[in-house]
């Protein structure tokens, strides 16, 4: 199948499957193949390499969830080794606006609707729409196309990672970790992002997190935990900007007990599923996600309940990319499937 996500009308928000393909390929033209086996379903998207062929090329402005960019693979490798969700992104400063548009497309594909996501309801009952809206709110600020946002946020951003760990609500830790190319700017960005979220209805909280140079908490409507925004140094002395679900998430982001690159089982399994020497840049364990959703009653939400049988049939998602040739990049997603009768 030939796909051209960039052919959408100028200024149109990516929606549905087209938005998913755009996030997968960075909006480039692609030849897409679907390969089914008894234990997996794989999607391959072959695109022309941009510029030097380094994956998500710096300065290209195109965002690809699955990248052959060494920055993305390195960022993935620095995430906590016990993560059940892990995503590495390269050159976030040049692609964050497109990344955020792609995440809105995924939210739309999940059934929440782009407009609803941008304005989560104020009702106290937790639901998928309000949860997605609250999670995307800080990213909307960071990824704004305005000149001020580019100066205050995108200018200092390097590679980034997203992770979640913990098999129960009590153990859950999750964060977005962004490498800083300018510690002074990323430290100042803590207060600027918190201020923007406060102006849109968030409630600020004082927090003190060991190992950080600046930190503030923000309570957002629709999010059941306080979002901690922090800037600090990891064990190697590198400055990181963190959006974490609570203090423990920030601490795990800066100083994890183990990392993916140290032979972590999820990374090893993902590399085996992808094959062809593809280095993983994204993993997701579906049984853990469903357990957590059940724990907060979200499997009864219409958005989830209508696809629950299909989600239960999936074990894992693995994603990554490689240079198939000097001119062609291959991006691959593999869904692991439950065996019949399991």
C-alpha positions in Angstrom: 0.0 0.0 0.0 1.3 3.5 -0.9 0.6 6.2 1.7 1.2 9.9 1.7 0.2 11.4 5.1 1.6 14.8 3.9 -1.1 15.1 1.2 -3.7 16.3 3.8 -4.9 19.9 3.3 -2.5 22.5 4.7 -3.1 23.2 8.4 -5.4 20.2 8.8 -4.8 18.2 12.0 -3.9 14.6 11.4 -6.7 12.2 12.2 -7.2 8.5 12.5 -5.1 6.0 10.7 -3.6 8.7 8.5 -2.4 10.4 11.6 -0.9 7.2 12.8 1.0 6.7 9.6 2.2 10.2 9.7 3.6 9.7 13.2 5.1 6.4 12.1 6.9 7.8 9.0 7.4 11.5 9.9 4.8 12.6 7.3 6.8 11.2 4.4 5.6 9.2 1.5 5.8 5.5 2.3 5.3 2.0 0.9 3.4 0.1 3.7 3.3 -3.6 4.1 1.3 -5.8 6.6 2.8 -9.2 7.5 0.7 -11.6 9.5 2.0 -14.8 11.3 0.4 -17.1 13.9 2.0 -15.1 16.7 2.4 -11.6 15.4 1.2 -8.8 13.1 4.0 -6.6 11.6 3.6 -3.3 9.8 6.6 -2.1 7.7 6.8 1.4 6.3 9.6 2.1 3.8 10.4 5.8 3.2 13.1 7.7 1.4 15.9 8.8 3.8 15.9 12.5 4.4 19.1 14.5 3.9 22.0 12.4 5.1 19.8 9.5 5.9 20.2 9.7 9.6 16.6 8.9 10.6 14.9 11.9 12.0 17.3 14.4 10.6 18.1 17.3 12.8 16.4 20.4 11.4 14.1 18.5 9.2 11.1 19.3 11.4 9.5 15.9 10.6 8.6 13.7 13.5 8.8 9.9 13.4 7.8 7.7 16.3 10.0 4.9 15.0 13.4 6.2 14.1 16.8 4.9 12.9 18.2 8.1 14.5 21.0 7.1 16.9 19.7 9.8 19.3 16.4 8.0 19.6 18.0 4.6 20.2 20.4 6.1 22.8 17.5 7.9 24.6 15.5 4.6 24.6 18.5 2.8 26.1 18.7 5.3 29.0 15.1 4.7 30.2 14.5 2.5 33.3 15.1 -1.2 32.5 11.8 -2.4 34.0 9.7 -0.1 31.9 6.5 -1.6 30.3 6.2 1.5 28.2 9.3 3.1 26.7 9.8 5.4 23.7 12.9 7.1 22.5 12.8 10.3 20.4 15.7 12.0 18.7 16.1 15.8 18.1 12.9 16.7 19.9 13.6 20.4 19.5 13.1 20.3 15.8 10.1 17.8 15.8 8.1 18.5 19.0 5.3 20.4 17.3 4.8 17.5 14.8 5.2 14.9 17.6 2.4 16.6 19.6 0.2 16.6 16.5 0.8 12.9 16.1 -0.1 12.2 19.7 -3.4 14.1 19.1 -3.9 11.8 16.1 -3.4 8.7 18.3 -5.9 10.1 20.8 -8.3 10.7 18.0 -7.8 7.1 16.8 -8.5 5.9 20.3 -11.9 7.5 20.0 -11.5 10.6 22.1 -11.8 13.1 19.2 -9.2 15.8 18.7 -11.4 18.7 19.8 -12.4 16.9 23.0 -8.8 16.2 23.9 -7.9 19.9 23.8 -10.5 20.8 26.4 -11.0 18.1 29.0 -14.2 18.2 30.9 -14.2 19.5 34.5 -16.2 16.6 35.9 -14.5 14.8 38.8 -15.2 11.4 37.3 -12.1 10.0 35.7 -12.5 9.0 32.0 -10.3 8.4 29.0 -11.1 11.8 27.4 -10.2 13.8 30.5 -7.1 11.7 31.2 -5.7 12.1 27.6 -6.5 15.8 27.7 -4.6 16.3 31.0 -1.6 14.3 29.7 -1.5 16.3 26.5 -1.9 19.7 28.1 1.8 20.3 29.0 2.9 18.9 25.7 0.6 21.4 23.9 2.5 24.2 25.6 5.9 22.8 25.0 5.1 22.1 21.3 3.3 25.4 20.5 4.4 26.8 17.1 4.7 30.3 18.6 8.0 32.2 18.5 7.9 32.4 22.3 7.5 28.7 22.8 10.3 27.9 20.3 12.6 30.3 22.3 11.6 29.2 25.8 11.2 25.4 25.1 12.2 23.9 21.8 15.5 25.8 21.6 17.2 23.8 24.4 15.6 20.4 23.7 17.7 17.4 22.6 16.7 13.7 22.6 13.7 12.6 24.7 12.3 9.5 26.3 8.9 8.4 27.6 8.5 5.6 30.1 6.2 4.0 32.6 7.0 1.3 35.2 5.1 -0.6 37.9 2.5 -3.3 37.7 -0.1 -1.7 40.0 -1.4 1.8 40.7 0.6 2.0 43.9 3.8 1.1 42.0 3.2 3.3 38.9 5.9 5.7 37.9 5.8 7.5 34.5 7.6 10.5 33.0 8.7 12.3 29.9 12.5 13.0 30.1 14.1 15.6 27.8 17.8 16.1 27.4 18.8 19.7 27.8 21.3 21.4 25.5 21.2 24.6 27.7 20.8 24.0 31.4 20.0 27.7 32.2 17.1 27.7 29.6 15.7 24.4 30.7 15.8 25.4 34.4 13.9 28.6 33.5 11.4 26.5 31.5 10.2 24.9 34.7 8.5 28.0 36.0 7.4 29.1 32.5 5.6 25.8 31.8 4.0 25.8 35.2 2.8 29.4 34.7 1.3 28.5 31.4 -0.6 25.5 32.9 -1.7 27.7 35.8 -3.2 30.2 33.5 -5.2 27.5 31.8 -6.7 26.2 35.1 -3.9 24.2 36.7 -3.2 24.6 40.5 0.4 25.0 41.5 2.0 23.0 44.3 5.4 23.5 46.1 7.6 20.5 45.8 11.2 19.7 46.7 12.8 16.8 44.8 16.3 15.6 45.6 18.8 16.0 42.7 16.8 18.8 41.0 17.7 22.5 40.5 14.1 23.6 40.0 10.8 21.8 40.6 7.1 22.6 40.8 4.0 20.5 41.0 0.8 21.2 39.0 -2.6 19.7 39.7 -4.5 19.4 36.4 -8.2 18.6 36.0 -8.5 15.1 34.7 -5.2 13.9 36.0 -5.5 11.8 39.2 -1.9 12.7 40.4 0.1 15.9 40.6 2.3 16.5 37.6 5.8 17.4 38.8 7.9 19.6 36.4 11.6 19.5 37.2 15.1 20.2 35.9 18.1 18.3 37.3 21.1 16.2 36.5 21.3 12.4 36.0 23.9 10.1 37.4 26.3 11.1 34.5 25.9 14.8 35.2 23.7 15.5 32.1 20.9 18.0 32.5 17.4 16.6 32.1 14.0 18.3 32.0 11.3 15.9 33.5 7.5 15.8 33.5 6.7 13.1 36.1 3.7 11.6 37.7 4.8 12.4 41.3 8.2 12.8 42.9 9.2 9.1 42.6 8.7 9.3 38.8 11.1 12.2 38.6 13.7 10.5 40.8 13.4 7.3 38.6 13.8 9.4 35.5 17.1 11.0 36.7 18.6 8.0 38.5 17.0 4.6 37.5 18.3 1.5 39.2 18.8 -0.1 35.8 18.5 1.0 32.2 17.3 -0.5 28.9 20.8 -0.6 27.4 22.1 -2.9 30.2 20.5 -6.0 28.6 17.0 -5.3 30.0 14.6 -8.1 29.1 12.0 -5.9 27.5 14.6 -4.4 25.1 16.0 -7.9 24.3 12.5 -9.3 23.5 11.6 -6.3 21.4 14.8 -6.6 19.3 14.1 -10.3 18.7 10.5 -9.5 17.6 11.6 -6.7 15.2 14.4 -8.7 13.6 16.7 -7.5 10.8 19.0 -5.9 13.3 16.4 -3.2 14.1 17.2 -1.4 17.4 14.0 -0.8 19.4 12.8 2.7 20.0 9.3 1.9 21.4 7.8 -0.9 23.5 4.5 -1.4 25.2 3.2 -4.3 27.3 -0.6 -4.6 26.8 -1.5 -6.9 29.8 0.1 -4.4 32.2 -1.8 -1.5 30.6 -5.1 -3.4 30.9 -4.4 -4.3 34.6 -3.8 -0.6 35.4 -6.9 0.5 33.5 -9.0 -2.1 35.3 -7.6 -0.8 38.6 -9.1 2.6 38.0 -12.3 1.4 36.3 -11.4 2.7 32.9 -12.1 -0.6 31.1 -15.8 0.3 31.5 -15.3 3.5 29.7 -17.0 3.3 26.2 -13.7 4.3 24.5 -12.0 1.2 26.0 -14.8 -1.3 26.4 -15.6 -1.4 22.7 -12.1 -2.5 21.8 -11.3 -4.5 25.0 -11.6 -7.9 23.3 -9.0 -6.9 20.7 -6.7 -5.4 23.3 -6.8 -8.6 25.3 -5.6 -10.5 22.2 -2.4 -8.4 22.1 0.7 -9.1 24.2 3.3 -6.6 23.2 4.0 -3.8 20.8 7.6 -3.3 19.6 8.8 -0.6 17.2 12.0 0.7 15.7 13.7 1.6 12.4 16.8 1.1 10.5 18.5 2.1 7.2 17.5 -0.5 4.7 19.8 1.2 2.2 21.5 4.6 1.9 18.3 5.9 0.3 15.6 4.0 2.2 14.6 3.9 5.8 12.4 1.0 7.2 10.2 1.6 10.1 8.6 -1.5 11.7 5.8 -2.0 14.3 5.2 -5.6 15.6 2.2 -6.6 17.6 2.6 -9.8 19.6 -0.6 -11.9 19.7 -2.0 -14.2 22.3 -1.8 -17.9 21.3 -5.2 -19.5 20.6 -6.6 -20.9 23.9 -4.2 -18.9 26.1 
